[in-house]
Amino acid sequence: MNALVVFHSRHGATEEAAHAVGRGLAAAGHKAEVLPLASAPASLASYNLVVLGGPIYMGSWPKELLAWMACRKAELDLARLALFILGSLPEDHAAKLRSALGASEAESLLPRIEAVARFGGRLPTHGASLGERLIMRLVGSMSAREGIRPVQLDLAEAEAFGSSLGSSQGACPHTKIHA
Ligand SMILES: Cc1cc2nc3c(=O)[nH]c(=O)nc-3n(C[C@H](O)[C@H](O)[C@H](O)COP(=O)(O)O)c2cc1C
């Protein structure tokens, strides 16, 4: 199988997760190309599987990825399709992503999505803007008050996701969206 993993990352955690997914696919015996959204290939015709990954910021998956899915939906409709999410808060990100997709121009792809995985998140320790630092401090103190623990990025889980996509044949289209 020829797989493409496309990611959008602000601070590098999603990029690391995307490479872990690629390693999992490679370990399952497949060719996997891992690219940032800005370098996504002009044609998707040679890929049997496309995996898209992005982080949650302020409750949303990157609008750039949703726009790309809408723009490339005719081609994405011909490949197996899976998504992954990074996010530090213990929320049902998959359900939110499903409704964001449902309200977007990529809505027709919803039944084509084979799996949605989440791998936790990693807050930036350097390079964050002033606004981001402020939000992290606010959310951090609110979470501490309410006893909410951040979910840490799990790269082994990302690799296992890649392997599982590489092991499933994808012969029958099905919708499996889980948190
Ligand atoms: C300003 C800011 C807002 C964030 N908002 C959310 C959020 O709403 N929900 C969540 O689960 N994680 C949130 N996070 C955590 C990010 O999803 C997490 O740090 C992720 O790993 C970042 O990925 P990246 O390094 O690829 O940009 C936020 C992080 C920052 C810095």
The ligand as an ORCA input file, in Angstrom:
! r2SCAN-3c Opt
* xyz 0 1
  C      -3.167     28.317     23.008
  C      -3.468     26.851     23.111
  C      -4.801     26.409     23.023
  C      -5.079     25.038     23.114
  N      -6.390     24.626     23.068
  C      -6.670     23.311     23.278
  C      -8.025     22.867     23.320
  O      -8.973     23.622     23.144
  N      -8.269     21.542     23.561
  C      -7.242     20.652     23.762
  O      -7.511     19.479     24.003
  N      -5.938     21.048     23.690
  C      -5.637     22.343     23.450
  N      -4.336     22.754     23.388
  C      -3.258     21.741     23.435
  C      -2.724     21.420     22.035
  O      -3.696     20.735     21.268
  C      -1.466     20.546     22.204
  O      -0.467     21.324     22.846
  C      -0.941     19.993     20.896
  O      -0.016     18.971     21.173
  C      -0.262     21.061     20.052
  O       0.189     20.458     18.855
  P       1.323     21.126     17.961
  O       2.589     21.134     18.795
  O       1.429     20.220     16.788
  O       0.877     22.507     17.583
  C      -4.024     24.102     23.279
  C      -2.702     24.546     23.333
  C      -2.418     25.907     23.265
  C      -0.981     26.361     23.357
*
